[in-house]
Amino acid sequence: MRTRTFLPRPEYPRPDRQRSFLQGVDWLNLNGAWEFRFDPDDDGREKRWFDSDEQRWPDQIIVPFCWESLAAWGEADAAGNDHYYSTRVYRNPLEVTAQNYRSAARFEIGWYRRHIRIPANEKWIGKRVTLTIGAADFYTEVWCNGQLIGMHEGGFTPFEFDLTDTLRSQTDRQLAGTIVVRVEDRMENHEQPVGKQWGWYCSVSGIWQTVFVEPRAPQFIERFEITSDIKRATVDFRIFCTGGSIVSIHATSPAREHFSVNAEVNAGVAEAKLNVGKPMLWDTNLPQLYSVQFQLHGDQVGDVVHSYFGMRSLSAGTIEGSTAPGTLCLNGEPIYLRGALYQSYYPDGIYTAGDTQTLCDDIAYAKRVGFDLLRVHIKVDDPRLLYCADTLGILLMCDFPNFGEGGDTELGRSRYEATMRAAIARDFNHPSIVAWCLFNETWGFGGQAEFMKLINPTLPAPGKPIRLRRKKLSNQNAYKWIQGMWNLAKTLDPTRLIEDMSVVAWEHLQYYGHGETDINSWHFYTSEYPTARRWINEVVEQTYAGSTFNYVPGFHQKRQPLIASEYGGIAALDGDLDTSWSFKFLTNELRRHGQLSAYIYTELHDVEWERNGFLNYDRTPKDFGYDPRMVNAGDVLPIDSPPIRRCAPGEKIIVNIFSSHFSRFRKSNVILQWRLGGIDSLGWMHDAIVVDQQPIAFPHLRLELAKQLTLQMPQQTMLCTLWVRALIADETFVASNYIQFFVDAGHPGWQQLNSRTVLRLDADSWSAAEWNRASSTREQAADTGAAYGGTRGFFEYKFPVSSKVLRDCSRLTVLCEASSLRQGAPQTDRFAQPSTLRLLLNGVPIYRTILPNHPHDTRGALTYLRGGRGAYGYLCHATIECELLGEVVKSVRGNHLRLRCLVPREEPQGGLTIYGYKAGRYPIGPTVIIE
């Protein structure tokens, strides 16, 4: 975690609607320490806690962090992947566990108090003093100097109150006041828009966005809508005002060109059109922004607001030559969107990032691994995140938060609509936002009730999991309302794509599918390659103009783009497992289909108990064993093959290599290179079994077969890798990909290869073992292909060999693949567990190393091939000759060599895993080579 500043989140919270620039001079940031108290008996109003008094309240809280967070109590530095909520919010803190923290009884009402003094300078003279709370969940009341100044209901959007008439003048001419805020957030929140707070992740209560005070003219600009038209090179402005007569609009291009226009205010609205000449476009590669200033003129002091906009368009339709039913176009050019689900939770602040740099870093990382879109998941997010997206250049699909199960009531619907209206009004002008998603799956409509029982053990025990063939429940009334919300959203914002529901085909509600929508999406999760291949093929084959697949009765596929809006190999309840393997083959499979226009992977970062991100919850990266851009870029080379397959020696294999050219820059004169290489059971590399290249067609905006390869596998046991690369003739890199083959010619215990005698054993063939912690049984080792022992101890393997052979040898070589041992199968990251390894041959030390970790990622291909989770080790290679060889030969008793793999009584003691030839990274078990 970063070292926090004395003022948390010190920046102005709304760069898209900015009146002030110098904190302490023309605005006051009220983040930081506030006096605080919980109200367990809800008697604070009766006791008049809102009155100003001198008695100090019992606690302090740090704004703008919700009271469930560690950051709220000054404990942000203690937050991490496994520590992400404060027990101070709970009525019985000692009873709270990782299993019940989402449902344990907690305080529901909190009171905040802070004293403020308004600077006595010209910036404030003649202005009204306005208090803005960026967001507080859920019901908020505010007093100033004991006077109630306003109330607000809602948990995601800003609200403001005029403090002017309640402030008191001081002897130094400054105005002063005591602000008291009461926030109520009931645990029974199913009729509130809550998103994943509803029993999924930690709840969020109280203030969670910046609180600030600024001067504002008596007649002011409430909000504005900016709509760009890149074809006509114009910008339309619609400015909503509380008075005034004229709004002056001054825009500046990224090239410092200046444009101005005036607009008359009629019935509180000023409208104008501005021509910007040759537009400088905003896109993900070059996010160019125009700055704009609005100045309201009238009889009183004028109001000035600063903002920005981007010249960009996003549309969907059919494109000539494209195989997709609908294609997404950015600025008139087709684009294949590669997205990640973005939960936007943080271990220190839960809903609130500890600093803006964290938001920027998330976006920068997403772009670095190939994503150009984030789906902000069922949360109306921090405006600073949207600002980072605008300035760094990433597209956003933004969800609205659902109510909880049972919340589909008149009250729940009205609160949802109010949130949707306010969110669209607040965020209308962000060029990064290209789509709104109204509802996620069946959240709030009955579809999550059974699933929630699985993740929350305090709820009644679940019945059998819901399956596709179960009798579907009717929710036609709900879907009629959903369609009404879609029509309303299109009215509020006709400039963006709007999806009615993000759909998953296995849901059990009858009216669950798409109706009127701009996007046809579906979700799927599987770690099985054959299942993924079948599911994707089925969806693609059933999606065409006129098809009713994935639609509710009465609706059908038109020109909507088809996207996988959630997919992954690790689902929510699967635990902390390697995601690198499934991301590669699932994304490769999606890219084999030109009918798709976008995908959204679950997810960018881990959240609390859900561990399927590219990043850990604390934002440290995970290792993939390859560059994710290999399958996650505009141009890729999809391969029609499982990620690894078992082959017979000498078997002929046909492999189809495709080109998927969806970057916005056409490429020609492309050459495909391919190379088949591998590593054998003696650790020898064969890097040029097959090497060739030829020019290929590389058609733009199409998926096409680039080359059909016929490969003959080697005759010996070997783990082979086929690498393919596309280059432009001048050696400019375009794309690459790889698949693997395990050629299994057996694992003979004794083999004579010319002058070498090779002795092999499998991992489960130890002759002796002793460990001070849990270790594998022989049956477990045989099943997994690897033997493990905890903390310290040894495995010993006996290799039968005559003393005569040893006396005549000139060199011994010992090979094995080994790692440390840690629980579970989390993907490789910086949290390593090292272990000391010593190899002894007949009691003679021959090798010592530090095994850095027990890694799990795509490099553990052989483990995955046998159904494991990608565990692998490090190749240990000991050469014994000269004097050391003499010691070993002298120590021989009988006709055996004893190889002891030992974790000794020295640090680090991280356990040991020994891999057989069908597990791990190398086709090598414990091996002795006698020359």
Disulfide bonds with the S-S distance in Angstrom:
none
